[in-house]
Structure formats: structure tokens, C-alpha cells
């Protein structure tokens, strides 16, 4: 019989993402998780996510190897998990495991490259990733306890393979969770193999850490925040849509990262945008700083990474670096004969924004906005017409033409674009409108234009 995924609370036709729950030693598909799937099911932030369980046989009875019967080994279960997901319709999955189930997931991830590309996040509760010393004492009873032994080949090989892939940036984001009173799987096994930033500790022992009586319990909140919070705000970038986008970006990273020293400017832009999109902004910045660019495109993308980090951390050096990147890009585009109008309006509108947001120079920003409109007018057949339309819209906002700016944004939303592009335009437009003194109603109107554009397609080509 082919391995299957069991529905919990939601399995809707057309959904492209799912949360897959994997139980542990002697657990079962539903009993292990109690009310957790129910509390997640009713969360609006998880709209678009199916909730499914993967089950396998794990009983307390002693295996009778080579004679009668035995529960499958972790190697075999990981193969079944990959097969079950391979038969599923999902483009991206988040994986949540308890105890031994986390070893099954880790083994499947190191074995199957295609599975790695489909996994958006992994959350492991009480998983003995470094093995269990106590399992060594009873390893003769069952294959599964034998696999979990700290001295077993399975654990040694898993940690070696995992480290190799982690160093090559080929693993999905991981969060490991320990119960503060868990002595069955001690912290040196559940948390020890992973860096501090990947670790969390919640109330409870090995079993009670998953006892949820409300959506406010720590085990529920960790899953919700890890999977859904990165998709906020809803609409232009829902958690479900973001997960699919990240899968496409991860494919670009897997293709371009190994040859990053050889790629051209177009490849450099694609790689840096993909790194930034999956949360690796520092690496995107570092890569672009070292890339020897021939066009001004990498300057603009680098400026954007510094600008976004400035929004988050408010470090003056980041604002100044972003300002410098946009200024150099704008001057180089203008200096060409004839001028490169498309790149000039792209760098120019960002430079005007920084003149407002960082420099507070309305006079210079408005002069720049007027120049940007002229570059927009003179640009013929831009690669992505919606960027030009959105640029015109922001230039009108800076010049005080609020109605015209909102109208241009409305026109831009009628053009095909990807959700990450819609989010980028939406964020800058709202900040620009705020800096220009627009009312809260006008800012809300701009935000609403870019919400819920589910017909947009996804691609990692930009």
C-alpha cells in the first residue's frame, strides 16, 4: 500500500501548501498532537494551509527480526515520508515533528534533494538529534531504539550529512524546541547539535510540552509564529503565498549559489533577491558588495538591501550606504549616451525616497521626482511596465499630486506582477505617502490596491 498523508482539519482543493505533522516513538497520527491542529485550523493567518499527519507503525512490543515481524527502521520510514509527499499536490510544506519523528524528517531531508526544495520550515519538539544514551541499553529490543542510540551509525551519519548540507546552505530553516523539564530527551541531545538562534525552550516534559488547552499555549504559538508571522501582513503576501514564493527563490539559490563567482549581473541580481526573500539578507549584502558589476542593476539591489535593513535597525550607516548606491546608479544611468532611462527612473525614485526619508530634503526630492517622470516618459518598452507605472505614481505623490499618484497605483495593479513585487511597491508607496503628509484614508487606499491579488503568478526569474 502506498504511504499516505492523513487529513486533520483542513484539506481544500487548490491549496498549494501544507503543514505535515510527524509523531514520535510509540505515538500516532492524531493522539500525539491533541488539540494543536484544531487551534491552528481556526487561525486566519493559516488560511491556505492544509493540515495533515504522516503516520507509521511504532509499537512498544519487541521486534522479532528475521523471523516474524518488526517495526520499520528510521531509514525506511524516511523513505515512506518522502514517497508520501511525492504523491501529494503540495508545492511547499512545513514539517512539525515530535521526538523520533524529527529524526525521520532530518534523514529524509539529507537523502532527498527534491524534498529539501519543497520544505519551507522544520520545527522539532523534543527530538533526540544527538541520540539517546539510554537507547543504547535497550537497542537490541527494537530497530527504532537501535537507530536512536547515541553511538549508533544512524545518528553519527545523520549528524555528519546534516553538517555538510548546512555548511553548503542547502537546508530549510529549522527551529528545535525542548521542554524545560524533559529528561527523556535531555537538552544536549534536542538542542545541542544546533546554534543558539535555532533553539527554544517551552514549559513541560517530553509529553506535556504538546498539551495545548488553548491557542495561547507555547507549543501552538511557536508553530503559528514560525509559519504564519513571516507572511504578515495578509493580502499581498499571505503566509501561504510567501511559502510558495520562497520555494521558487530557493530553487534559484540552489542553482546560482554554487557558481556565484562566475555569474553575470543578471544572475547576481537574481541570487541576491532570492537570498533576501528567504531571510538571508546579510549574505545578499555581502555577496553584492563582492560582485564586480558591469551594469547599475546590482547597485540598486544592494541599495535596497541596505534600505530594508535601515528600516529594521535604523543604523545611520545603512541609510547612507543605500543613499550612495542609488546616487551612483542614477548618475551612471544618466551619464550614458543616450541615457538609460529605465535604470535612471528606477534609481531616481529610490534616491528621491531616501532624500525624503533620511535627508528630509523635500526640495531636492521634488526636483528628483520631476526628473524621474521625464525618464519614465522617455523610456520605451521597459522590461516590467508595472515598475514604471508605480514609479510614476510615487513621483506624483512626492510632487503633491496625491489623486494622480493613487490613480497611477491603481493602474499598476492591473498589470501582471508577482506577490513579492506587489509587496515591495506597496511598502514603499505607503512610506512615501506618509512622508508626503497623506491622510490615513489615502494611505489605506494605496494599501488596499495591492491586497489579495491571488491571480499573480510565481517565479524566481527576477
C-alpha positions, 0 to 999 in steps of 0.5 A: 500500500502506498504511504499516505498523508492523513487529513486533520482539519483542513484539506481544500482543493487548490491549496498549494501548501501544507503543514505535515505533522510527524509523531514520535516513538510509540505515538500516532497520527492524531493522539500525539498532537491533541488539540494543536491542529484544531487551534491552528485550523481556526487561525486566519493567518493559516488560511491556505494551509492544509493540515495533515499527519504522516503516520507509521507503525511504532509499537512498544512490543519487541521486534522479532527480526528475521523471523516474524515481524518488526517495526520499520527502521528510521531509514525506511520510514524516511523513505515512506515520508518522502514517497508520501509527499511525492504523491501529494499536490503540495508545492511547499510544506512545513514539517512539525515533528515530535521526538523520533519523528524529527529524526525521520524528517532530518534523514529524509531531508539529507537523502532527498534533494527534491524534498529539501526544495519543497520544505519551507520550515522544520520545527522539532519538539523534543527530538533526540538529534544527538541520540539517546544514551539510554537507547543504547541499553535497550537497542537490541529490543527494537530497530527504532531504539537501535537507530536512536542510540547515541553511538549508533551509525544512524545518528553519527551519519545523520549528524555528519550529512546534516553538517555538510548540507548546512555548511553548503546552505542547502537546508530549510530553516529549522527551529528545535524546541525542548521542554524545560523539564524533559529528561527523556530527551535531555537538552544536549541531545534536542538542542545541542547539535544546533546554534543558539538562534535555532533553539527554544525552550517551552514549559513541560516534559517530553509529553506535556510540552504538546498539551495545548488547552488553548491557542495561547499555549507555547507549543501552538504559538511557536508553530503559528509564529514560525509559519504564519508571522513571516507572511504578515501582513495578509493580502499581498503576501499571505503566509501561504503565498510567501511559502510558495514564493520562497520555494521558487527563490530557493530553487534559484539559490540552489542553482546560482549559489554554487557558481556565484563567482562566475555569474553575470549581473543578471544572475547576481541580481537574481541570487541576491533577491532570492537570498533576501526573500528567504531571510538571508539578507546579510549574505545578499549584502555581502555577496553584492558588495563582492560582485564586480558589476558591469551594469547599475542593476546590482547597485540598486539591489544592494541599495535596497538591501541596505534600505530594508535593513535601515528600516529594521535597525535604523543604523545611520550607516545603512541609510547612507550606504543605500543613499550612495548606491542609488546616487551612483546608479542614477548618475551612471544611468544618466551619464550614458549616451543616450541615457538609460532611462529605465535604470535612471527612473528606477534609481531616481525614485529610490534616491528621491525616497531616501532624500525624503526619508533620511535627508528630509530634503523635500526640495531636492526630492521634488526636483528628483521626482520631476526628473524621474517622470521625464525618464519614465516618459522617455523610456520605451518598452521597459522590461516590467511596465508595472515598475514604471507605472508605480514609479510614476505614481510615487513621483506624483505623490512626492510632487503633491499630486496625491489623486494622480499618484493613487490613480497611477497605483491603481493602474499598476495593479492591473498589470501582471506582477508577482506577490513579492513585487506587489509587496515591495511597491506597496511598502514603499508607496505607503512610506512615501505617502506618509512622508508626503503628509497623506491622510490615513484614508489615502494611505489605506487606499494605496494599501488596499490596491495591492491586497489579495491579488491571488491571480499573480503568478510565481517565479524566481526569474527576477 
